[in-house]
Amino acid sequence: MGGLKGRSSSRKPCDEAGCYILPAGTAPPPRTSATPDDWSPFGTRLEFELAEFLYKREQMSARNITTLMSLWAAYALQHGIQPPFADHADLYATIDSIALGDVPWGCLRARYHGPRPETDVPSWMDDAYEVWYRDPRQIALHMLANPDFAGEIDYAPYREFTGSGDRRYTHYMSGNWAWRQAVSRELGPEADGAMFVPILLGSDKTTVSVATGQNDYYPLYLSIGNIHNNVRRAHRDSVILIAFLAIPKVERKYTDSPSFRKFRRQLLHSSISAILCPFRPGMTTPEVVRCPDAHFRRAIWGIGAYIADYIEQVVVSCIVQGWCPTCLKYPGQLDTPEEGERRSRSHTEALIRTFEPGVLWDDYGVIHDLMPFTNDFPRADIYELLSGDLLHQLIKGTFKDHLVAWVGDYLTLQFGDARGKELLDEIDRRIALVPPFPGLRHFKQGRDFKQWTGDDSKALIKVYLPPIAGILPPRIVKTFASFLEESLTESDLRDFDQARRDFNHHREIFRESGVRPDGFSLPRQHSLEHYLQHIRNFGAPNGLCTSITEAKHIKAVKEPWRRSNRYEPLGQMLLTNQRLDKLAAARADFEARGMLSGTCFDTEHTSEDSQPAGRFLSTSSYNSATTSEATAWDGDPYIDPPELDELEDDEVECPLPQDDDNVGAGGPEPTAEVGAVVQGPRVSGFVVLPCKHQRGYPQTVQELSQHLNIPHLSTLLARFLFQQAHPGDTLPGDQDLDMWQRPDSRVRVYHSAVATFYAPSDPSGVGGMHREHIRATPSWRKGPPHYDCVFVGKDPSATGLQSLHVARVRLFFSADWIPCALVEWFSQVGDKPDEDTGLWIVEPDLETDGSRAKDVIHIQTLLRAAHLIPVFGESLTPSQLKQHEVLDSYQAFYVNKYADYHAHDIAF
């Protein structure tokens, strides 16, 4: 039997001709013959980075680019040099001449060829429909050859197990579907040793402007399943626009015409089939491809998972709306406990051969005269390839459109209209009081607003559970708690299935109370039944979510439209995408050749002697802002190297006491409160202080203690110093710590620290690293104070929250160069999470005088920020309570494990 067998180790490299003659350990051939100083088609690094900055990052208009170059030329003329570009046309022409990543656009034209009425022929039957596309095979080849993906790609399907033998599902190639494809009997012996490359597709209509008329577009995106999920979520050129599908327009009287509806669907499927046809030969006969590690390998293509929301799934699977695209359950019986028979290509074809069109429509939800585009390709079954959609099925659908709406209906039915609205207002007040956390949206008015986005739903789901506890019955709270759980190992999938069953059980309260008297036959809730199948087939579901394609809409459709002149914008949008892809390919090539290390300033100005006369900043001036601050921390692995963005961030965050303004003048770092993507490889997590301390604070422990009104700061620091010198020893009484008292120790205060940790499921770089700021400032952005909570390491042998302490940071400081944090401790309530919410509850530790217990700890012991939400209870929240007062006003708090994926992994 032929096929692709084994793990990635069997996908051995070959030579450029596809022959397996390379000795083990053979180095890959050079990617290019270009020298490390060849910036073609740019003259220098400055020209490349300027072009990328103006065109990609700033999206500067052509007129402004020309103005900038004119000003640059006027200045450069004084010193006998030339500007990087003459004008916008010169810059555009240089980008257009980049050879890498160049896949030109083509056009398919289609017309209706079916039966026509004898008179009054609708215009849509005569119109020509254009589909603009790029060769998807060339796109996939460029993607496979991208050196940026080295180490973040699987060359073969694999099965991964935990130490206890439990199957783990992670990236796409860890699923059963890729494994089955790789060992398919349909593959001949010539495919042995070849890598299997699944072609992932996604489509979804989007509107760029409602105010200016009909501006709908229908993009089709491509990725490959070999790339790791974190890379796909971070985009990094792993999700590429390959086509704009046609959207036939029609007069209202023809909207529901059977002939028009059939033509519209046929146009979609025939277009996608035609676009993907370059892959067809390589689906049975391997071809040689270049890989991110620079080796050549033989590859077999295959149609992989299709990313789509429910409506789009109905269209691409050629079924009747209301039916499930995965199984054959009747639309009115989707909530029955019996498992529905799986749809399949072979079964559907047998049904069409057997039954009349009316029977197919009514009894099976099948449209008899439409064939999915996947039928044109080997080993492709659209019913198997439709993946679960976290965004529309779970977050927007089951959570926002169903559960949140049902809560309002329940309260009205149970308590009447007036009291129900009061309780909804109380839930909104609680949501508005939820303390801030990096990456969490603040709902100032609760959830009572009209225009919901996917990001709004994703943000609300993270904070909704604690505010409803105490207002709604425990069964409803448990319904939400069961819905929010998710898992990935085989045992976790069993837990997920149990959570789904619990959810189905607890949601019955909505039927019993009259909110849903007809039950729960809802396609998006029914989709939960198939999530185990989807995860086992395709790995973790967040790698195939429509949030990925919706985010791509912004860069590939909406921003290019906005930068067009609005006159026949599609052509301009195509060109913009092509230029952006070329710039991305050029950057990947320059980085692979080691040409983008350091900064452009370092490259262009290696010494003051090489600079032309004028007001250029010298290297020594550039470093003067940071050198004096950085040298004091040399050798400390927990301090970041000097970076100007961090200096500026600390610079602006607090007006009291006033910070120096001698470095930079920028505003707050845009990503400071939303978490930041960290590019680069995976490393161990760490927390560091900024390079620059805050000015205006006393510089000795004794003076700082008086300034901050913390009388025992010197004693707390003495305890800390003793524990640092004698780890494991019993801490002596305060009277015996005199030798450790250092009232004259030099201290420096900081208003934040930066935590960097591995969180591949959250917004992260290709290496899976994520960064967030932890704040401890008396005034955040010229407003109220902001003191974050943190997780602190406790017991490495324990798991979940039992391995961690929870604390609140009151001060970041260094004492004699040792980076420290002054924290207030919280203790867990009970030995397991709360029964209703599934969240741990903690309460503040108190001294004998009722004040909160404090300690000084090393910055090294911090893990990352923690998110606490009050246990509001049954009482109404005080009307004058402010968000920044919440952590000081309540005596018990939920540890919010739903704040992000990483918190869910550690705070269970």
N, C-alpha and C positions, 0 to 999 in steps of 0.2 A: 504494500500500500504506500502511495506517495503521501506527501503532506509535510507540514512544518512541525517538527517534533522537538520536544524538550524546552529548555529555558534559553535565555539570551546567550548563554555560552555557546550554543550550537549555531548562532547566527554569526559565523566567523567571517572576518573580512575577506575580500577577494581583490584581485587586481582590476584595473579599469575595463578589462575585457570580460570580467565575470568569472575568471578561473580561480579555483581554490588552490593556489600553488605557493601561497605566502608562508614562510616559516613562522612558527609561533613567536610572538613578540616583535614582529616586523613593524617598524615605525610607519605611520601613514605618510603618503606622498605629500609634498607641499601643496597647500591650497592655491597658491599663486606664485608667479615668478616676480611679482612686484617687490621692490625693495622697501625696507621699513621707513624710508623717507619719501615714498611716492604717494602723494595725496591726490592723484589724478581722479577726477578732472579738476580738482581744486589745486591751487598753487601751494597752499600752506594749511596748517592746522587751523589757523585763525580764519581762513576763508571758509573751511568746512563748518566749524562751530558757529560762525556768524550766520551762514546760510541756514543751518539747522535752527538756530535761535530765532531768526527773523521769520522763517517760513513755517516751522513746526510748532515752536513753543509760543511765540508771541502772535503768530498769524497776522503779521503786519500787512497792511494794504499795499498794493503796488505803488500808489502815490506816495505813501509815507516812506517806503523803502527808497524811492528815488530821491526824496527830500533828504533823507538821512545820508545817502551816498554823496549828495551834492555838498552837504555841510562837511562831511568827512574829507571830500576832495579839496574844499577850500582850506581846511586846516592842514591837510597833508602837503598842499602846494607850498606852504611856507617852509617845509623841511625837505623838499625835493623827493617826496615819496608819492605813491599812488594809493587810492582807496582800494579795498578788496574787490569791489564791483563798481561798474560805471553807473548802473541804475538797476531798476527792478528787472528789466528785460535781460540784462547780463546775468543777474543772479538766477533767474528762471532757466535761462539757457544752460547755465552750468549744471544745475540740478538735473535738467532733462538729459544731459550728456552722460550721467552716471549709467554705466552698463549693468551693474549689479542690480538685481531685483526688477529688471525691466520686463514686464509682461504686458504687452499692449492690449487695448480694448478692441473687441470686435462686436459686430451687431448681427443678430438673427432677426429676420422679419417673418411674421406669420399672418395668415388670413383665414377667415372662415370659409370652409369648403363644403358645408352641409346643405340640406334642403333649404330653399328660399320660398317665401310666399310670392304669388304671382303679381301682387300689387303691394304698394306701401312697404317696400323692403326696408327694414331697420338699418340705420346708418352703421351700426356695429358690425353688420355682416359685410360691409364694403371696406371698412377701415383696415389699415395695416398696423400691426402691433410690433413694436421694436423691443427686443431684449438685448441689453448690452451686457457683455460678459468678457471674462479673461480666461485663458487656457488654464483650467484648474490643475492639470497635471504639472505644468510649469510652476504654478504656485506651490504645489506640494513638494516638488523637487527643491525649490528654494528654501522651503521650510525645513526639509530634512537636512539640507546642507548648512543651516544656520549654526555657526559655532557657538552662539549664545546659549544653545540648548544642550551643550555637552554636559553630561552628568545628570541631566534632567529628562532623560528619554529612555524608553525600554525598547530593545531590539527584538523582543519576543514576548509572547504571553508568559505569565508566571503564576504560580500559586504560592502564596506566602502564609506562614503559620507562626503563631505565637509560641513562646517557650512551653506552654502547656498543650500544644498541639491544636490550638483553635485556629481555624481558617480566618485570615484577615483580608478584607477587601479595601483597597486604597485607590490606586490609579486605574485608568481604563483597562490597561493590559493585565490587571490582576483578576479580571472577571472571567466568568465561564464562557461568554460569547466569543471573545478573542481566542480562547483556547480551542473551542470547537472549530472555529474557522481555520486555525492554523493546522489542525490535523484532519481537515475535511477529506473525505474520500474523493471529492471532485477534483482535488489537486493531483496532478500527475507526478511521476518521479523527478521531473525536471525542477520541481519546486523544493526539493529537499535542500535544507540548509539556508533557504531564503528567509528574509524577515517579512512578517506580515504587517502591512500598513493600512489600518482602517481609515477611511475617509469620512470624517464627521461633518455633518451639514446642519445648518440652522437657517430658518427663514421666519420673517415676521414683518408685517406692514408697519410703517411708522409715518407720522405726520410731522413735518418740519415747521409749518406755520398754519394756524387756523385763520388768523386775521387777514391774510393776504390771498385767500382763495384756496382752491384745491391743490395742495402740495403734499400728496401722499407718494411714498416710495416703498418699494417691495424688495429689499436687499436679500441676497443669498450669501451666506458665509460658509467658509471652509476651515477646518482644522484637521489635525491627524491625531489618532488615538494614542500613538506612541509617546507623545509629549505628556509630561506629568500634569496632574490637575492644577497644582499651584501655578504652573507656568501659564496654563490656559486662563485661569482666573486673573492673573496679572497681565494678561494679553501679551505684551512683549512680542508682538508680531506672530503670535501663534494662532490668532483668529483673523482671517483675511477675507475681505469683501471680494467675491468673485463674479457677482452679477447683480443687475437690477432687473427683476422680473417685470413683465408687463402687467398693468392694471387696466383691463378693459373698462371703458366708461359707457353708460347706456342711459337712455331716458327712463324716467321713473316707471313708465307703463310697461317697460320690458324687464324690469329688475327681477321679477319672479318668473320670467319666461323659462320654461324647461330647456329650450334650445340654447338660450344665452347662458344659463347656469352650467349646462353641460360643456359648452364651448370654453367658458372661463376656467373650469377645472382641467379640461383637456389641454388648454394652452399652458397651464402651469406644469403639468406632468411632461408634456412633450418638450417644453423648454428645458426643464431640468435634465431630462434624458439626453437631449442634444448637447447641453453644456458639459455633461460628464462623460460623453463618449470617448474622449482621449484616454480615459483610464481603462477602457474595455480590453484592449489587447494585453495589458499588464495584469489583468485579473486572473489569467490562466497561464501566461508565460512570463517568468520573472524578467525584470530589467535591472540594470546596474544603476545604483544611486549613490550619491555622496552623502555621508552622514555627519552629524555634528562633531564627532571625534576625528574627522578628516579621512577616515577609512572609506573605501568603497564596499558596498554590500549588494547582494542580489535581493530584490524586493518584489512582493506580490501585493497588488492593490485589492481593496475590498470596500464595498459600501458599508459604512459603520453607522453609529447611532445618529438619529435625527433629533435635533433640539427644537422644540416647538411647544407653544401653549395648546390648550385643549382645542380651540377652534382651528388652529393650524393643523393639529393632528387629525382632526376630522377630514380636512381637505386633502392632506397627503395620503391618508389611508383609504380614501374613497368610500367612506361610510356615511350613514345618516346621522345628522346632528342629534344629540341626546343619547346615542349609543356609546358604549365604551370601545375605544379603538384597540383594546388589548384582549377583551373577552367577549362572549356572546350573551351576557346577561341582558334581559329586557330592560329598557329605560325606566320602567316603573318598578323594577325589582332590584335595583342596584344595591340596596341596603340589606338584602337578605343574606343570612350567614353562609349559605351554600356557595361554593366556589364555582365561578363560571368557566365554561369550556374555552380554552385558549383559541384565539384566532390564528390562522396561519395562511400563508400563500396557497399551499396545496389544497387546504380545506375550502378556502374561498373559491378557488377555481373549480372545485368539484361541485360546490353549491350552484355556481353560475351555469354549469353544464346540466344541472338537474332540475332547477326550479324556474318558474316564471318570474318576470321582473317584480310583480306585485308581492309575491311571496318573499322574495329576497329582501325587498324594502321593509315589509311589515314584520317578518319573523326573524330576520338576521341582520337588519340594518346595513345591507350591502347595496350599493348602486351598481346595477348590472352592466352598464355600458361604459364604465370607466375602469382603466387599469392603472395602478400605481406605477410611477416611473421606475421603481425598483425591479419591476418584472422584466426590464430590459437588460438586467445585469445578473451575472452568476452569483449564487449563494446569498442573494439579497431578499429579505422578507420584511416588508415595511411594518408589519404588525409586531415583529420581534424587535425592530430597530427603534421604535418610539420609546424614548427614555422618560423617566419621571421628571417632573418639572417642579422643583421646590418653590419657585417664585409664584407661579400662577395657581398651582394645585394646592399647595399647603399654606403659603404665606398670604397671598392675596385672596385665594379662594376659601379654603376651610377656615382659616383664622379670621381674616378681616371681613370678608363678605358674609360669612356664616356665623361663626361663634360670637364675634363682637356685636354684630347686628342682633343676634338672638338674645344677648344679655339685655339690651334695651327693651326688646319685646317682652322678655320675661319679667323685668321689673314693672313694666306697665300693667301686665296682666295680673301680677301678684299684689301690687300696691296701689293701682290706679294711676291715672295719667300724671297728676300733680306730684304725688310722692315718688313715683317712678322717675320723673325728671329731676327731683331733688337728689335722689340717690345717684343718678347718672352724673349730675354736677359734682357730687362728692368724689366719684371715681375720677372725674377730670381734674379736680383739685389735687388729688393724690398723685396722679400722673405728672402734673405740673411741678410737684414738689420733689420728684425723684432726683436725688443728687446727681451732679454731672459725672461723666465718665468718658474717657477717650473713645471716640467712635460712636457714642450714643447721641441721638438727636434729643434736644430739649423741647418737649411739647408744652409751650407756655399756656395754651388754652386746653390742655388735655387732648382728647381725641376728637373733639367737636370741631372739625373743619371739613369743607366740602371737597376740595381737590386733593385726592389721595394719589400718591405715586407708589411705586414698588418700594422705594427707599423708606417712605413713611410707614408702610406696613411692616417692613423688616425691622424698623426701629421700634415700633410699638410692641411687637411681639416679644421684645427683649425685656420690657419693663411692665407688662400688663398684669402679670400674676399677683404680685404683692398688693397693688391697689385694690383689687377686687376681693381679696381675702378679708373676711369680717363683714362684708356687705352682702355677698352672694352665698348661697348655701354651700356647704363643703362638697357636695356632689358636683356642682358646677365648677368649683375651683379645681377639683380633681380631674374634671374633663379637660380643662386647659392644661393642667400639669401633665396628664397622659399624652396630650397632643404634642407638647413641646419636646418630649424625649426623642433622642435619635441615637443610632449606634452603627458600628461598622464590622466588628468581628462576628463570626458565626454565632457565638453565644449572645452577642449584642443584638444580632438580628432576631434571635428567639425572644429576647427581652422587648425588642421593638414590636414584634408581633403580639406579644402579650399587652404591651402598652396600647396598641391599636385596638385590641379586644376590650381593654379597659375603657378606652375612649368611646367605643361603640356602646358599651354598657352605661357609662355615666351620662352620655348625651341623651339617654331616654328621658331624662328630667325635662327636656325641652318638648318632647312629645306629650308627656304626662301633664305638663303645665299649660298646654294649648299653644305654645309657640310654634311647634311643627306638628300639627295634628295629622298630616299626611305622611310623616316619616322623613327619611333622609336619603331618598333615591336621587342623589346629586352626583354627577360625574366626577367633580373634583374631589369630593370626599371619598367616593368609591375608589379613586385612583390609589388611595392608601393601601388597598388590598394587594396591589401589584408592586409595591415598593421593594419587598423582599426579592421578587424576581428581578427587578431593575438593578438592584445593588449587586446581586449575585452575577448578573450578566455583565454589568458595566462598571463596577466599582463604586466608590463614594459618589452620591448623587450631586454633590456640589461642583463636580467637574463637568456636568452636562446640564446646567441650569440656564433657563432663558435670561437670567440676569446677566450672563456673559454676553449674549447677543444684544440685549438691550443696552448694555454699557457700550458695546461696539457701535451702536447707532449714533452715539454722540460724536465719535471720532470719524466715522466713515460716511455719515449721512448729514447729520445736523450741522456740525461745524463747517464742513465743506459747502453746504448750502448757504450758511450765513455769510461766508466770505466770498460768495459769488455776487454778481451784479444783478441777480434775479431774472435776467433775460436769458431764456433757454438755459437754465442753470445746470441741467444734467451733464452736459458736456464739460462744463467747468468743474463739476464735482468729480467726474471721472479722472480728469487731469490732476486735480488736487490729490486724490487717492494714489495715483500712480507716482507722483512726486514724493509723497510721504513714504511710500514703500521703498523708493530708491534711496532716500535719506536713511531709512532704517537699515537697509542692506549695506550701505556704505559704512555706517557706524559699526555694525557687527564685524565687517571686514577689517576696519581700522583697529578695533579692539582686539580682534584675534591676532593681529600682527604687532600688538603691544605698543600702538602708536598714540593711545589716548590716556596713558598713565599721567598722574599729576594734573595740573591745570594748564589751560592754554597760555596763561601768563608765564608759567615756568618755561614753557617751550619757546615762546616768542621773545622773552626777555631773560636770558640766562645771566646777564651781568649788566651793571649800569653802563659799562663802556660800550655795550652794543646798542644802547638806546639812542635814538635821534634826539636832538635838542628839543626842548619843549616841556610841557607840563605833564609828562608821563610819570606815573607813580613808580618809584624805584623798588627793587626787591627788598631793600632794607626798610623802606618806609612801609611796605606791604606787611612785613613781618612784625613791625614795631608794636602793633596793636595786640599781638598775642604772645610774643616771645617771653616777655617778663612774667606773664601769668603762667605760661606752660612750663617753664624751666623748673618751677618749684615742685612740679608733679612728676618729674622724670622718674621712670622706673616703677611707678604705681600702675599696675595693670587694670585698675578699676576707674581710671580717669581717661576720658576721651582725649585724643590729640586735638590741638586747637582747630576749631572750625568756626568761620565767621558767622554761619547761620545760627549756631548756638549762642554766640556772643550777642547777636542781635535779639534773639528770642528772650534771653534773660534781661536784655537791656530795656525792653519795652513793657514787660509784663506787670510792673508794679510802680506806682508813683510815690509810695510811702514805704520806706524812705526813698528819696530821689536817687535814681541811678545815674551813673556817668553817661554823658551823651557824646563821648569822644570817639566812639566806634560805631559807624553805620548810622543810618537814619531811617531804616525800613520799619514797616509795621510788624505786627505779630506774625509769627510763622503760620502760614495757612494750615499746615497739617498738625499744629501743636495739639489741638484738641480732638482730632479725628483719627489719630494714629497715622503712622507713616510707613510706606513701603521702603524696605531696606534692600538695595541691590547688592549682590555679592553672594558668596558661598555660605553654606550653613555652618554656624559656629555655636559654641555653648552660650547660653544666655548670660547677660551681665547688666548691672545697673551702675551708672556713672554720674558724677556731678559735672556741671558745665565747667568750661575752662575759666570763666570769669565770675568772680564772686560779686555780691551786691555791695554797693557803696553805702555809706551812711550809718552802718551799724558799729557799735563798740567792738574793739578788737581783743578784749580779754574776757575770760569766762565770767569773772565776777561782775564786770560792767554789763556784759550781755544779759546775765541773769537779772540784774536790776532793770535793764531797759525793757526786757520782755515780760517782766513780772513772773519769773519762774524761780522762786527762792531756792529750790534745791538743785538747780542745774549743776552746780559744782560737785555736789554729792553724787548725782546721777552719773556725771562724767567720771568721777573717781571709781564708782562701781564698774563702769565699762572698761576703764583702763586696767583695773585689777583682773577682770575676766579675760581681757586680751592677753595679759601676761601669764595668767594661771588658769588656762581653760580646764574645766572639770573640777576645780577646787571649790570648796564651800565658800560662799561669799561671806566675809566677816561683817560684823555690825558697823554701822555708820561711824561710831566712835573710833573704830580701829582702821579707818581708811585715811587717816591724816596724811600718811606718806604718799597717798595717791591724789591728794587734793592739789590741784594746780590752778589756783585762781588767776594766775598771770599767764596761763597758756594762751597762745595767740590763736584766735578763732576767726573764721571767715564764714559768712552766711550766704546761703544760696536759696533761691525761691523755687527751684525745681531740680529734678534728677531725670535722667533718661534711661528707660529700661529697654533693652534689646533682647528679643527671645525668639525661639523657633515656634512659629504659628502658621503652618502652611495652609490651614483652612480659612484663616483670616486674610484680609488684604496684605499681601507680602510680595517680596521680590522673587526672582526665579529660584533663589536658594531657600525660600520659605521663611526668611527673617522679617520680623515686624518690630517697629519701634514705637514707643509711646512716652509721653511726658508725665511725670508724677509731680503734682504741684503742692507746694506748701508756702503760700504767699498771703500776706495780710491784705492785699488788694489785687485782684486779677482783672487786667484790662480796665484799670481805673474804676473798678466796681467793688463789690463786696469781697471778703476773704475767700480763699479757696484752699482747703486742706484735704488732700486725697487720702483714701485708705489703701492699704497694701497687704499683700501676702508675704509672710516671712517664713523662711524655712524652719522646720521644727524636728521632724522625725523621718529620715529618709527610708526607714523600713516600713512605714505606714503608707496608706494610699488615700487619695482624695483629700478632703479638707482635714482629716485627722493627721495628715503629715505636715500641716501648715498652721501657723499662727495668723490671726487677723489683727491689724493695728491701723491706727490713723497717724499720719505724719504731721507733726506740729512744727518741725524745724529741720532743715538740712543745713549742716555746718561741717567745718573741718576744725579739728583741734590738734595743733602741732602737726598739721599735714595729714592727719588721719581722717578720712571721710566718714561722717556719722549722720545719724538721724535721731531726732527726739520723737518718740512715738507714744501714743496712748494705746493700751492693750484692750482687746476684746476676748471673751471666752465663749466657747460653744455651750449652747443650752441643750443638755441631753447628749446621748451617745449615738443619735441618728437624726437624719433630716426630719423636718416637719411633715406629718402624715398627709396633710391636705395639699401643700404646695410642692413637696419634694425638695424644698430648699432648707439648708442649714440655717439655724437661728443663732445669733451671737448677741451678747450683751456686754457693755463696757465694764472693765474691772475698776473697782472703786477703792480709794484709800479710806482709812478710818474716819477722816473728816468729810467724806462724801465726794471729794474731788476724784477725777479720773486718774488711774494709776499710770505713771510715765516711766520710761526707760530710755537710755541712750544705747543704740545698737550700731553695728558697723554697716555701712552701705552695702557691703558684700552679701549680707544675709537677706536682703530684699529680693524678691522674685519678680514682682510686677504689681501693677495697680489692682486693687480689689474694689468691687462695687457693692455697697451696702444700701438697702432700701428699708425704710422703717416698717416695723410691724404696726400698722395703723390701728388694728383692732376694730371694734364696732363703733367707737366714738367718732364724731365728726372732727375733721381737722380744724384747728383754729383759723379763722378767716384772715388774720394778720400775719400768719407764719410765712416766712420767706424760704426760698430754696436753700440758701446758704446756711440757714439756722437749723435745718432738719437734723443733721448728725449730732447736734448738741441738745436737741429737744426731746428725743425719744430714748427709751431705755432698752429697746430690743430691736434687732435688725435682721432682715433676711440677707444671706450672702447670695448675690444674684449670679448664679452659674450660667444664666442665659445672656450675659452681657456680650460675650463673643464665644467663638468656638474654643479658644484656648482656655477660657475660664470654665467652660463646660467640661473640659478634659481634666482639670485639676481640682475643681471645687465640688465634686460629687460626694 
